[in-house]
Structures are given as structure tokens and as C-alpha cells.
């Protein structure tokens, strides 16, 4: 989620490399699109691969991003391009310019209303409505969350993917966090990779789920229909925990917690255990025996709780948001007219 790169090269600002240390002199990323940083390789990194040394010298950038910049010639060692495997011996001069890839700056700012749950200088937490696409792509080059973010906070044009670090499907509602700085984006991606970001969903699954459980099944791209995902051998590790909240005659309200974050994970996993989500047009069933469930126009899935460690303060933070009206109304009808 975080391996995209940055905007246009630079007007020759050079930082003093005399007493650089990663702990106390991390690069100032607020205006990095205008910077070329010049830093000496510390003597204690002697014998390391260049990419490993860079990861230690510039901890605010992911290793994959640094490797990409190295390959593209935006990082030079003593004025020359070097392979990631090149050994350093200490004392070499690293010059680094940060650049954005074209796909990361293609989106235009648009005045799209955003339901902002929390915002500070580092993060934005948004309650995404049903129908809003997160990121521009085929068939959705405008009107996306990214377009709205660039209007709300123009400085996000200087952050890959406008600070977006994870996504929700178009017809899934709920909480989503956006990083306002490159440092915060890198920190959030590392939390996601370490599985310390807690993402809780409410999902209405067809049928009677008998007990709480865990789906531990790898997910990959469907062999024939490339727009779908599927449980398959050789797929990427995927784990979804679920607990029963409320039972109805023909469906069960669950709380699902993601341990991993694969595309369509909850939808694929619940369908795999024969309890597809109500309204899921891709992985679900068309006929459930209850016309109200069959008529629900989208997957009944809502990201209701998000918890993480603040990238700057280190404090544990959590947010919750209620079910959207369509989901809530369906549940109320099921309770009143079982």
C-alpha cells in the first residue's frame, strides 16, 4: 500500500550531512518534493548492502520505496547509480531526490463532501459512504475519495496515493484512515504489515451461523474471472475472525475482524464457509427465502471500528461509527417482522 513514489525533481536544496543520525535528524518531509538530500553513509554501516543501509539512514521511507528510487536513478552513491546489492563501506555520499510516479499525481482535486470523523496534522479518519470509490481506476477516474481528499487537503498531492494506505470496496461503508504526511504513511503501512491496526466490521451473512470462528484460507485472483478473488492453494495468507452478534431466521449478524487485508477478504471467506453476505452480487446467492434480503442492493458490510497507534504521539487511538441507514433499517425490519 505504500510502495508508490513521489512529484517532480528538485531545485537543488542541499541538507548539511555533517552530523546526521536517523534517530535525531530524520529528513524533513514536509517539503520534500523540493529537496535533494546529501547524506554521508555512517561508518557503522560498513559491509551492508546499499538498500539495507538506506533503510537505516532514511527510516521514514519504506525499503521498497527506497529500492524503487534507487533503481530509477533518484538515489546516487558518490554521484553514481548503484545496484541495491552494492556494498557500502562508510563515508560515501548519498544524494536522494524524492519523486512522484505519474499515476500518483494524475488525480484532480474535486469538491466532494467527506464525512471526517477525526483530523489532525498527521491523520484523517473518514467514514466512507456506500457508493464512493476510494482510488481512481478503470471506469472511475473522477469522483473518488482521492479526488475529494486532494480538494480538502491540497498538501496530499505531495504524498503517494494522497495518503491512502488501505481501501474499502465501493459498496462497503465505514472507517478508513488517511496519512497526511509521508512519515505517517510509512508508519501506518508498517502497522498494517505488523497487523497491529485493528479493523472490525459488521456483516450480515446468509444462513444460521452456528458458532464463532476463524476462516484461515489463502486468497488469490480467480483463475477464470480476473475481477473476482477466490480461496485457492498458492494464494496469499488470509485470516478472518468472526463472532455472532445476533441471529435471525435466514441470516446472522456478525462482527468480523481482519487479521490480514486481502481484496474482498470477508466476502470471499464468508462465501467459502457457505454464508455469503446479504446483497453480495459477486459472491452471494440470488435467492435466500426472504425477499427483504434478496432485495438489499449491496453487500451488507460496514467497517464500524478502527484502532491504531498514532504515528507521531504513539498513543493508542480508536474510532467507531454506527451502521448506515440502509443496513440499520434492514436489521430493524428483521427484528420487527421476523
C-alpha positions as CSV (number, residue, x, y, z in Angstrom):
1,X,0.0,0.0,0.0
2,X,2.8,2.2,0.4
3,X,5.2,1.4,-2.4
4,X,4.1,4.2,-4.8
5,X,6.6,7.1,-5.3
6,X,6.6,11.0,-5.2
7,X,6.4,14.5,-7.6
8,X,8.9,16.2,-9.6
9,X,12.5,16.8,-9.1
10,X,14.0,19.5,-7.4
11,X,15.6,22.9,-7.1
12,X,18.9,21.9,-5.5
13,X,18.3,22.4,-1.8
14,X,21.1,20.6,0.0
15,X,21.0,19.5,3.6
16,X,24.0,19.5,5.8
17,X,25.2,15.9,6.3
18,X,27.7,16.7,9.0
19,X,26.0,15.1,12.0
20,X,23.2,13.1,10.5
21,X,21.7,10.3,12.6
22,X,18.4,8.5,11.8
23,X,17.1,9.0,15.4
24,X,17.6,12.7,15.7
25,X,17.9,14.0,12.2
26,X,15.3,12.3,10.2
27,X,14.6,14.2,6.9
28,X,12.0,16.9,7.0
29,X,9.4,15.5,4.7
30,X,7.0,18.5,4.7
31,X,8.5,20.0,1.5
32,X,10.5,17.0,0.2
33,X,9.4,17.5,-3.4
34,X,11.8,20.5,-3.4
35,X,14.7,18.7,-1.7
36,X,17.8,16.9,-2.7
37,X,19.3,15.4,0.4
38,X,23.0,14.8,0.7
39,X,23.9,12.4,3.5
40,X,27.2,10.5,4.4
41,X,26.9,6.8,5.0
42,X,27.8,6.2,8.7
43,X,30.9,4.1,9.3
44,X,28.9,1.6,11.4
45,X,27.0,0.6,8.2
46,X,30.2,-0.7,6.6
47,X,29.6,-4.0,4.8
48,X,25.9,-3.6,4.5
49,X,24.1,-3.8,1.1
50,X,23.2,-0.3,-0.1
51,X,19.4,-0.9,0.2
52,X,19.9,-2.1,3.8
53,X,22.0,1.0,4.6
54,X,19.4,3.3,3.0
55,X,16.6,1.7,5.1
56,X,18.6,2.6,8.3
57,X,19.5,6.1,7.1
58,X,16.0,7.0,5.9
59,X,13.6,5.2,8.3
60,X,10.7,7.4,7.2
61,X,10.7,5.7,3.9
62,X,9.8,2.0,3.2
63,X,12.5,-0.2,1.9
64,X,10.5,-1.0,-1.2
65,X,10.2,2.8,-2.0
66,X,13.9,3.3,-1.5
67,X,14.7,0.4,-3.8
68,X,12.4,1.9,-6.4
69,X,14.0,5.3,-6.2
70,X,17.5,3.6,-6.4
71,X,16.5,1.6,-9.5
72,X,15.1,4.8,-11.1
73,X,18.2,6.8,-10.5
74,X,16.8,9.1,-7.9
75,X,19.4,7.9,-5.3
76,X,23.1,8.2,-6.2
77,X,26.1,6.9,-4.3
78,X,29.1,9.3,-4.8
79,X,27.3,10.7,-7.8
80,X,26.7,7.3,-9.5
81,X,23.8,4.9,-9.8
82,X,24.4,1.7,-7.9
83,X,22.6,-1.7,-7.6
84,X,20.7,-2.4,-4.4
85,X,23.2,-5.2,-3.6
86,X,26.2,-2.9,-3.8
87,X,28.2,-3.0,-0.5
88,X,28.9,0.3,1.3
89,X,32.0,0.9,3.5
90,X,31.1,4.1,5.2
91,X,31.8,7.7,4.2
92,X,30.2,7.6,0.8
93,X,27.9,10.4,-0.1
94,X,24.3,9.5,-0.8
95,X,22.2,12.1,-2.7
96,X,18.5,11.4,-2.8
97,X,15.7,13.2,-4.6
98,X,12.1,12.2,-4.0
99,X,9.7,11.9,-6.9
100,X,6.1,11.0,-7.5
101,X,5.1,8.5,-10.1
102,X,2.7,9.8,-12.8
103,X,-0.1,7.5,-11.6
104,X,0.1,9.1,-8.1
105,X,-0.4,12.7,-9.3
106,X,-3.0,12.0,-12.1
107,X,-6.0,12.6,-9.8
108,X,-7.5,16.0,-9.8
109,X,-8.9,17.8,-6.8
110,X,-12.7,17.8,-6.7
111,X,-15.1,19.3,-4.1
112,X,-16.6,16.0,-2.8
113,X,-18.2,16.1,0.6
114,X,-16.2,14.0,3.1
115,X,-17.6,12.7,6.4
116,X,-14.5,13.3,8.6
117,X,-14.6,11.6,11.9
118,X,-11.1,12.8,13.1
119,X,-8.4,15.0,11.7
120,X,-5.1,16.4,13.0
121,X,-1.8,17.4,11.3
122,X,-1.0,13.7,10.8
123,X,-4.1,11.7,10.1
124,X,-7.6,11.9,8.6
125,X,-10.2,9.3,9.6
126,X,-13.1,9.2,7.2
127,X,-16.5,7.5,7.4
128,X,-16.8,6.4,3.8
129,X,-20.3,6.2,2.4
130,X,-21.7,3.4,0.2
131,X,-21.0,4.1,-3.5
132,X,-17.8,6.1,-3.1
133,X,-14.8,4.6,-4.9
134,X,-11.6,5.0,-2.9
135,X,-9.0,5.3,-5.6
136,X,-9.2,6.3,-9.3
137,X,-9.1,3.4,-11.7
138,X,-10.7,1.9,-14.8
139,X,-14.1,3.3,-15.2
140,X,-13.7,5.6,-12.1
141,X,-11.2,8.3,-13.0
142,X,-13.1,11.0,-11.1
143,X,-15.5,11.4,-8.2
144,X,-13.4,9.2,-5.9
145,X,-12.3,9.6,-2.3
146,X,-8.8,10.5,-3.6
147,X,-10.3,13.4,-5.6
148,X,-12.1,14.7,-2.5
149,X,-9.0,14.4,-0.3
150,X,-6.9,16.5,-2.7
151,X,-9.5,19.2,-2.5
152,X,-9.9,19.0,1.3
153,X,-6.1,18.9,1.9
154,X,-4.1,20.0,-1.2
155,X,-0.8,19.1,0.5
156,X,-1.8,15.4,0.0
157,X,-0.6,15.9,-3.6
158,X,2.9,15.5,-2.1
159,X,2.1,12.1,-0.6
160,X,1.8,8.9,-2.7
161,X,-1.8,7.9,-3.3
162,X,-2.9,11.1,-1.5
163,X,-2.1,9.3,1.8
164,X,-4.4,6.4,1.3
165,X,-3.0,3.2,2.9
166,X,-5.9,0.8,2.8
167,X,-9.2,0.6,0.9
168,X,-12.9,-0.3,1.3
169,X,-14.9,-1.7,-1.6
170,X,-17.2,0.8,-3.4
171,X,-20.3,-0.6,-1.7
172,X,-18.8,-1.2,1.7
173,X,-19.2,1.7,4.2
174,X,-17.2,2.7,7.2
175,X,-13.9,3.9,8.6
176,X,-10.8,4.4,6.7
177,X,-7.6,6.2,7.7
178,X,-5.5,8.5,5.5
179,X,-2.0,9.7,6.2
180,X,-1.3,13.5,5.7
181,X,2.5,13.1,5.6
182,X,4.9,10.7,4.0
183,X,6.3,9.8,7.5
184,X,2.8,9.0,8.8
185,X,2.0,6.9,5.7
186,X,5.1,4.8,6.1
187,X,4.3,4.3,9.8
188,X,0.8,3.2,9.1
189,X,1.8,0.8,6.4
190,X,4.3,-0.7,8.8
191,X,1.5,-1.1,11.3
192,X,-0.7,-2.8,8.7
193,X,2.1,-5.1,7.8
194,X,2.7,-5.9,11.5
195,X,-1.1,-6.5,11.9
196,X,-1.4,-4.0,14.7
197,X,-4.1,-2.0,13.1
198,X,-7.4,-3.3,14.3
199,X,-10.3,-3.3,11.8
200,X,-13.7,-4.5,12.9
201,X,-16.7,-4.9,10.6
202,X,-20.3,-5.7,11.0
203,X,-21.6,-8.2,8.3
204,X,-24.9,-9.7,7.7
205,X,-24.4,-13.3,6.5
206,X,-26.9,-15.6,4.9
207,X,-28.0,-18.6,6.9
208,X,-27.6,-19.6,10.5
209,X,-24.0,-19.3,11.6
210,X,-23.7,-21.8,14.5
211,X,-20.7,-20.6,16.4
212,X,-17.9,-18.0,16.5
213,X,-15.0,-19.0,14.3
214,X,-11.9,-18.2,12.2
215,X,-11.5,-18.6,8.5
216,X,-7.9,-19.3,7.7
217,X,-7.8,-19.8,3.9
218,X,-5.4,-18.3,1.3
219,X,-6.9,-15.9,-1.2
220,X,-5.8,-15.3,-4.8
221,X,-7.1,-14.0,-8.1
222,X,-9.8,-16.2,-9.6
223,X,-8.3,-18.5,-12.3
224,X,-11.0,-17.6,-15.0
225,X,-12.8,-14.4,-13.8
226,X,-9.9,-12.0,-13.1
227,X,-12.3,-9.4,-11.5
228,X,-13.0,-11.9,-8.7
229,X,-11.0,-13.3,-5.8
230,X,-11.2,-16.9,-4.6
231,X,-9.9,-19.2,-1.9
232,X,-7.1,-21.2,-3.5
233,X,-3.9,-23.1,-2.8
234,X,-0.9,-20.8,-3.5
235,X,-2.9,-17.7,-2.7
236,X,-1.8,-15.1,-0.1
237,X,-2.4,-15.9,3.6
238,X,-5.7,-14.6,4.8
239,X,-7.4,-14.8,8.2
240,X,-10.8,-13.5,9.3
241,X,-12.2,-13.9,12.8
242,X,-15.9,-13.7,13.3
243,X,-18.3,-13.7,16.3
244,X,-22.1,-13.9,16.3
245,X,-23.9,-10.7,17.4
246,X,-27.5,-11.6,16.6
247,X,-29.4,-14.4,14.8
248,X,-32.4,-14.0,12.5
249,X,-34.5,-16.6,10.7
250,X,-32.5,-16.7,7.5
251,X,-29.3,-14.7,8.3
252,X,-26.8,-13.9,11.1
253,X,-25.3,-10.6,12.1
254,X,-21.6,-11.0,12.7
255,X,-18.6,-9.0,13.8
256,X,-15.6,-9.7,11.6
257,X,-12.1,-8.8,12.5
258,X,-9.4,-8.8,9.8
259,X,-6.0,-10.2,10.7
260,X,-4.9,-9.7,7.1
261,X,-6.2,-7.4,4.5
262,X,-6.8,-9.1,1.1
263,X,-9.1,-7.9,-1.6
264,X,-12.7,-8.8,-0.8
265,X,-11.4,-10.9,2.1
266,X,-14.5,-11.0,4.3
267,X,-16.8,-11.5,1.3
268,X,-14.7,-14.4,-0.1
269,X,-14.2,-16.1,3.3
270,X,-17.8,-16.0,4.3
271,X,-18.9,-17.3,0.9
272,X,-16.3,-20.1,1.3
273,X,-18.0,-21.3,4.5
274,X,-21.4,-21.2,2.8
275,X,-22.5,-18.0,4.5
276,X,-22.1,-15.3,1.8
277,X,-23.0,-11.8,2.7
278,X,-26.6,-10.5,2.2
279,X,-26.7,-8.4,-1.0
280,X,-23.3,-9.6,-2.4
281,X,-23.8,-9.6,-6.1
282,X,-20.4,-11.2,-6.8
283,X,-20.0,-13.9,-4.1
284,X,-23.6,-14.3,-2.8
285,X,-26.8,-16.1,-3.6
286,X,-29.7,-14.6,-5.5
287,X,-32.5,-16.3,-3.6
288,X,-32.4,-16.6,0.2
289,X,-36.1,-17.3,1.0
290,X,-36.6,-13.8,2.4
291,X,-37.5,-11.1,-0.2
292,X,-36.0,-8.3,2.1
293,X,-32.6,-10.0,2.0
294,X,-32.8,-10.6,-1.7
295,X,-33.7,-7.0,-2.4
296,X,-30.8,-5.5,-0.5
297,X,-28.8,-3.8,-3.2
298,X,-25.2,-4.2,-2.0
299,X,-23.1,-6.3,0.3
300,X,-24.2,-5.8,3.9
301,X,-20.8,-4.9,5.2
302,X,-19.7,-1.9,7.4
303,X,-16.3,-1.1,8.9
304,X,-17.6,0.1,12.2
305,X,-14.4,0.3,14.3
306,X,-10.8,1.2,13.6
307,X,-7.9,1.3,16.1
308,X,-4.2,2.1,15.6
309,X,-1.2,3.7,17.2
310,X,-0.8,7.4,16.3
311,X,2.3,7.7,14.1
312,X,3.6,10.8,16.0
313,X,2.4,10.6,19.6
314,X,2.4,6.8,19.8
315,X,-0.9,6.9,21.6
316,X,-3.5,4.2,21.0
317,X,-6.5,5.7,19.2
318,X,-9.8,4.2,18.2
319,X,-12.9,5.3,16.4
320,X,-16.4,3.9,15.9
321,X,-19.2,4.8,13.6
322,X,-22.8,3.5,13.5
323,X,-24.3,1.4,10.7
324,X,-25.5,3.4,7.7
325,X,-29.3,3.9,7.3
326,X,-29.9,1.1,4.7
327,X,-28.1,-1.5,6.8
328,X,-29.7,-0.3,10.1
329,X,-33.2,-0.2,8.6
330,X,-32.9,-3.8,7.3
331,X,-31.9,-5.0,10.7
332,X,-34.8,-3.1,12.3
333,X,-37.3,-4.7,9.9
334,X,-35.9,-8.2,10.5
335,X,-36.4,-7.6,14.3
336,X,-39.9,-6.3,14.0
337,X,-41.2,-8.7,11.3
338,X,-39.3,-12.0,11.8
